[in-house]
Amino acid sequence: MRRGASEDLVAKLPDYERADLPARTKAVLRYVDRLTSDAWQIDRAFYDELRRELTDDELLDLGMVAMFFNGWQRLIDAFGIVPDRWREGDALPFGPLRESGG
């Protein structure tokens, strides 16, 4: 079994709801989007929707991993941590995010 994200999959992520992705993949993306947004609470209707595609164990595992990485990024941002090789005044080590379709 091959693991990882293909370029085709990554290209579909900005508009995953309209993309030709499996229902399970869309449910995972909706769940992670919800957890990492300002509207992070899971109500009964959303939980029931998720449970059509994912088990409780999968929801717990995925939620823990997503929130670990989300929290780690918030910590990095809070302290202004930058890559080791970057020095004040250098160009940023990454470019700005581009909007899809542009």
C-alpha positions as CSV (number, residue, x, y, z in Angstrom):
1,M,0.0,0.0,0.0
2,R,1.3,3.4,-1.0
3,R,1.1,6.1,1.7
4,G,1.3,9.9,1.4
5,A,-0.4,12.6,-0.6
6,S,-0.1,12.8,-4.3
7,E,0.1,16.1,-6.1
8,D,-3.4,15.5,-7.4
9,L,-4.8,15.1,-3.9
10,V,-3.0,18.2,-2.6
11,A,-4.4,20.2,-5.6
12,K,-7.9,19.2,-4.5
13,L,-7.6,20.3,-0.9
14,P,-8.5,24.0,-1.2
15,D,-11.9,23.1,-2.5
16,Y,-12.3,19.6,-1.2
17,E,-16.0,19.8,-0.7
18,R,-16.5,20.0,-4.5
19,A,-13.6,17.7,-5.4
20,D,-14.0,14.1,-6.5
21,L,-12.7,12.7,-3.2
22,P,-14.2,9.8,-1.3
23,A,-16.8,10.6,1.4
24,R,-14.5,9.3,4.1
25,T,-11.7,11.7,3.0
26,K,-14.1,14.6,3.0
27,A,-15.3,13.7,6.5
28,V,-11.7,13.7,7.8
29,L,-11.0,17.1,6.2
30,R,-14.3,18.6,7.6
31,Y,-13.4,17.2,11.1
32,V,-9.9,18.7,11.1
33,D,-11.1,22.0,9.6
34,R,-13.7,22.1,12.4
35,L,-11.2,21.3,15.2
36,T,-8.7,23.9,14.0
37,S,-11.2,26.7,13.4
38,D,-12.8,29.2,15.8
39,A,-16.0,27.1,15.6
40,W,-14.3,24.0,17.0
41,Q,-17.2,22.5,18.9
42,I,-18.7,19.2,17.7
43,D,-22.5,19.2,18.0
44,R,-24.6,16.0,17.8
45,A,-25.5,16.5,14.1
46,F,-21.8,16.9,13.0
47,Y,-20.8,13.9,15.2
48,D,-23.5,11.8,13.6
49,E,-22.2,12.9,10.2
50,L,-18.7,11.9,11.1
51,R,-19.7,8.6,12.5
52,R,-21.1,7.5,9.1
53,E,-17.5,7.4,7.9
54,L,-15.2,7.1,11.0
55,T,-15.2,5.1,14.2
56,D,-14.9,6.7,17.6
57,D,-11.4,5.4,17.9
58,E,-10.5,7.0,14.5
59,L,-12.1,10.3,15.6
60,L,-10.1,10.3,18.8
61,D,-6.8,9.4,17.1
62,L,-7.2,11.8,14.3
63,G,-8.3,14.6,16.7
64,M,-5.3,14.1,19.0
65,V,-2.9,14.2,16.1
66,A,-4.5,17.2,14.4
67,M,-4.6,19.1,17.7
68,F,-1.0,18.3,18.5
69,F,0.2,19.8,15.3
70,N,-2.2,22.7,15.5
71,G,-1.0,23.4,19.1
72,W,2.6,23.0,18.1
73,Q,2.2,25.6,15.3
74,R,0.5,28.0,17.7
75,L,3.4,27.6,20.2
76,I,5.9,28.3,17.4
77,D,3.9,31.4,16.3
78,A,3.5,32.6,19.9
79,F,7.3,32.6,20.5
80,G,8.2,33.8,17.0
81,I,10.3,30.7,16.4
82,V,11.9,30.6,13.0
83,P,14.1,27.9,11.3
84,D,17.7,27.7,12.7
85,R,19.3,28.9,9.5
86,W,17.2,32.0,9.3
87,R,18.6,35.2,10.7
88,E,17.0,38.6,11.3
89,G,17.0,40.6,8.1
90,D,17.2,37.5,5.9
91,A,14.5,36.9,3.3
92,L,11.8,34.7,4.8
93,P,12.6,30.9,4.3
94,F,9.2,30.4,2.7
95,G,7.0,32.3,0.2
96,P,3.5,33.7,0.8
97,L,0.6,31.3,0.3
98,R,-1.1,31.7,-3.0
99,E,-4.8,31.7,-3.5
100,S,-6.0,28.9,-5.7
101,G,-7.1,29.9,-9.2
102,G,-4.5,32.7,-9.3
